[in-house]
């Protein structure tokens, strides 16, 4: 009961489509218009038809109503997402300045050490070259 090669090659793998599209964002004007249309709905099922027609979910309405109560729609521009920028006080600024000064001094010390090592190497080379240049006394 062995499978033949032609049987296994006849089965084609299913094609997996990559996720396409971008995350949708709706302008404030659109959100206001939809909320106004939802408020005008009086018949049962009207809100569902509206949501299907617009390609929206009920969670959109929940979020948009919350934003409307918070006053997001009244702002000229949408709120900034992400972490709030940290405000540096005098102590933080002083620490930052001292860290920069320390880094600069460490670089200077390192470069001076390299310079001293090069000078010592040159002196050692000169001593060896002088020792080699001196005539040897034959006894």
Rosetta blueprint (number, residue, H / E / L):
1 X L
2 X L
3 X L
4 X L
5 X H
6 X H
7 X H
8 X H
9 X H
10 X H
11 X L
12 X L
13 X L
14 X L
15 X L
16 X L
17 X L
18 X L
19 X L
20 X L
21 X L
22 X L
23 X L
24 X L
25 X L
26 X L
27 X L
28 X H
29 X H
30 X H
31 X H
32 X H
33 X H
34 X H
35 X H
36 X H
37 X H
38 X H
39 X H
40 X H
41 X L
42 X L
43 X L
44 X L
45 X L
46 X H
47 X H
48 X H
49 X H
50 X H
51 X H
52 X H
53 X H
54 X H
55 X L
56 X L
57 X L
58 X H
59 X H
60 X H
61 X H
62 X H
63 X H
64 X H
65 X H
66 X H
67 X H
68 X H
69 X H
70 X H
71 X L
72 X H
73 X H
74 X H
75 X L
76 X L
77 X L
78 X L
79 X L
80 X L
81 X L
82 X L
83 X L
84 X L
85 X L
86 X L
87 X L
88 X L
89 X L
90 X H
91 X H
92 X H
93 X H
94 X H
95 X H
96 X H
97 X H
98 X H
99 X H
100 X H
101 X H
102 X H
103 X H
104 X H
105 X H
106 X H
107 X H
108 X H
109 X H
110 X H
111 X H
112 X H
113 X H
114 X H
115 X H
116 X H
117 X H
118 X H
119 X H
120 X H
121 X H
122 X H
123 X H
124 X H
125 X H
126 X H
127 X H
128 X H
129 X H
130 X H
131 X H
132 X H
133 X H
134 X L
135 X L
136 X L
137 X L
138 X L
139 X L
